[in-house]
Amino acid sequence: MIQVLPFEIGNEIYALELIDIQEVVEAPKLHPFPAAPETVSGAIAFHGRIVPVVNLPLVLGFATCQGSSRVIVLANQYGPLALAIDRLRPLIALEKSFGKDDESATKESLVRSVFASGNNMISLLDVNYVVAAIETACTSRGEQYARTSSGC
């Protein structure tokens, strides 16, 4: 059995496995993050560390985050990283054969699988894809910033 934490982005419901989450932080104080890409909302102080907060809706191609009072801090193997979401939902426990693997998925696919919970379809995100998409956005923004700063 696995546990997943569902959350809403726009009208869609996504989830992450609980094993990929370190903590959900309630109403963190968001500090500006100068020269950060648009996908980075700012940073929070988290157990003595500075952790960037990524606007997950923007990374996934939605309009900007609607302002949840919570952020999801990913487990340490993904680096210090927090995800801003629209709305959090209660935990769900699932059997290992819980969902239908996305047959159109590739190794770089956003969604690992889809499952039904009540009347809702929930897309289980591949956290490795999410982190890679964030790194790509930050790297391209960093290169753009470097070119602009050097007068190119």
C-alpha positions in Angstrom: 0.0 0.0 0.0 1.2 3.5 -0.8 0.0 6.9 0.4 -0.4 9.9 -1.9 -1.0 13.5 -1.1 -3.5 15.0 -3.7 -3.6 18.7 -4.5 -5.4 20.9 -6.9 -3.9 23.0 -9.7 -6.6 24.9 -11.6 -9.4 22.4 -12.1 -7.1 19.4 -12.2 -6.1 17.1 -9.3 -2.6 15.9 -9.0 -0.8 13.9 -6.3 2.7 13.0 -5.1 3.7 9.9 -3.2 4.1 10.6 0.5 7.6 9.1 0.4 8.7 12.0 -1.9 7.5 14.7 0.5 9.4 15.9 3.5 6.8 18.2 5.0 3.8 20.4 4.2 4.4 23.9 5.6 1.5 26.1 6.6 1.6 29.8 5.7 5.3 30.2 5.3 6.8 33.7 5.0 7.9 34.0 1.4 11.0 36.1 0.8 11.9 37.6 -2.6 14.5 35.7 -4.7 16.3 38.2 -6.9 16.9 37.3 -10.5 15.0 34.1 -10.2 13.0 32.7 -13.1 9.3 33.4 -13.2 8.6 29.9 -11.9 10.3 30.6 -8.6 7.9 32.5 -6.3 10.6 33.2 -3.7 12.2 31.4 -0.8 11.3 30.2 2.7 13.3 29.6 5.8 12.9 25.9 6.5 14.7 24.2 9.5 17.7 26.6 9.1 17.9 26.3 5.3 16.9 28.6 2.6 14.5 26.7 0.3 13.3 28.0 -3.1 9.5 27.9 -3.6 8.5 26.9 -7.1 5.2 27.9 -8.6 4.1 24.4 -9.7 1.1 25.6 -11.8 3.5 27.6 -13.9 5.9 24.7 -14.4 2.9 22.5 -15.5 1.7 25.2 -17.9 -1.2 26.6 -15.9 -1.8 30.2 -14.9 0.0 31.3 -11.8 -0.7 29.7 -8.4 -4.0 30.9 -6.9 -2.4 31.4 -3.5 -2.6 28.4 -1.2 -1.4 29.1 2.3 0.7 25.9 2.1 3.7 24.6 0.3 5.0 21.1 -0.2 8.6 20.6 0.7 10.1 17.7 -1.3 12.2 15.1 0.4 16.0 15.7 0.7 17.0 13.5 -2.3 15.4 16.2 -4.5 17.4 19.0 -3.0 15.9 21.8 -0.9 12.8 22.6 -2.9 9.2 23.6 -2.1 6.2 23.5 -4.4 3.5 26.1 -4.3 0.1 24.6 -5.2 -3.5 25.9 -5.4 -5.3 23.7 -2.8 -4.3 20.7 -0.7 -6.5 17.6 -0.3 -6.5 14.8 2.4 -4.1 11.9 2.1 -5.2 8.8 0.2 -4.0 5.2 0.8 -3.8 3.1 -2.4 -3.1 -0.5 -3.2 0.1 -1.1 -5.3 -2.0 -1.8 -8.3 -4.0 1.4 -7.8 -4.0 3.0 -11.1 -3.8 2.7 -14.9 -0.3 3.3 -16.2 -0.3 6.1 -18.7 0.2 4.2 -21.9 1.3 7.3 -23.8 4.0 8.0 -21.1 7.6 8.2 -22.0 10.6 8.3 -19.7 10.2 12.0 -19.4 6.5 12.0 -18.8 4.9 14.2 -16.2 2.3 11.7 -15.1 3.3 8.3 -13.8 -0.3 7.0 -13.6 -3.9 8.0 -13.2 -6.3 6.7 -10.6 -9.9 7.3 -9.6 -10.8 8.5 -6.1 -14.5 8.9 -5.6 -15.8 10.9 -8.6 -12.3 12.4 -9.3 -9.5 11.3 -11.6 -6.1 12.0 -10.0 -2.8 12.2 -11.9 0.2 10.9 -9.9 3.1 13.1 -10.8 6.6 11.8 -11.5 8.6 13.9 -9.1 11.8 13.3 -11.1 10.1 14.9 -14.1 8.9 17.8 -12.0 12.4 18.5 -10.6 14.0 18.2 -14.1 11.4 20.7 -15.5 12.2 23.1 -12.7 16.0 22.7 -13.3 15.5 23.3 -17.0 13.5 26.5 -16.3 16.1 27.8 -13.8 19.0 26.9 -16.1 17.6 28.7 -19.1 16.7 31.7 -17.0 20.2 31.8 -15.5 21.7 31.7 -19.0 19.4 34.5 -20.2 20.3 36.5 -17.1 24.0 36.0 -17.7 23.7 37.1 -21.4 21.7 40.2 -20.3 24.1 41.1 -17.5 27.1 40.9 -19.7 25.7 43.3 -22.2 25.2 40.6 -25.0 
